[in-house]
């Protein structure tokens, strides 16, 4: 199963790691939503694509393609854009 590293801001208050089945990035997030609810998927995807201010990496390579192949030992990392200021 692929491993998703979920940042605290998109999780339940603390950073977490979860294992999920799926052959593509989209399938992994669909399967995660089926088991844990749609919150993470809705935070990462919109209209079939990855949101503009979310960076997703599969095995260290950034991707914007929901059809990116995911292997059983893949590591998926989600990094939301940081913002702030005055």
N, C-alpha and C positions, 0 to 999 in steps of 0.2 A: 504494500500500500504506500502511496505517496504521503509525505509528511507536509502539512501546512503549518507554518509559523505565523500565528495570529498576533498582531501587535495589540497592546493593552487598549488603545483608543478604539479599536474595532471589535474587541472581545467583551468579556464580562467583567472588566475592571483590572485584569492582570494579563500579561502576555501569556500565551499558551501555545502548545503544540498538539496537533491532532492528526491521526492517520486516517486517510480516506481513499477509497478505490476510485478509479477512473482512468480512461485511456487518453483523455484530453483535458486541458485545463477547465473547459466548460463542464465536462462530466464530473470532474472532481468537485467543483463548486455546487453542482446540482445534487450530487450525492451527500455533500456536507449539509446542504439545506434540508434534504429529506430527513436527515438524522438529528440535526441541531436547530432547525428553523432557518428562515430566509435572511436573517439579519446580515450575516457576513456576505452572502452572495449579493444582496441589494446594496451593500456598501462598496462593492468592488465593480459590479457590472451594471450597465444601463444600455437598453436597446441592443442587446446582443454583443456589446463590446465592453472593454475595460474603461472605466471612467477616466477622464482626462487627468485628474489629480491623484491617481493611484498608480503606483509602480508595482509591477508583479515580476518576480524573477523565478525561473524554473532552472534549478541546478546552476545558479549563478549568472544566468543570461536573462537580461530583461526581455519581456515579451508584451505585445499588445494584442496578440492573436489568441482568441478563445479556443482555437483549434490546435494550439501547440500540444505536441505529443508529451504525455507524462508517463514515465516508467514507474514500475512498482517501487523502486528505490529513490524516486525523485524527491527533491526538497523544494517546496514552494514557499517563497517569502513575499509578504505583502508589506509595502512601505507607503503609507499615505503621505502626501505632501505636507510639509510643516508650514504653518503661516503664523503671522503675529505682527506685532508692531504697536504703534501708538494709536 
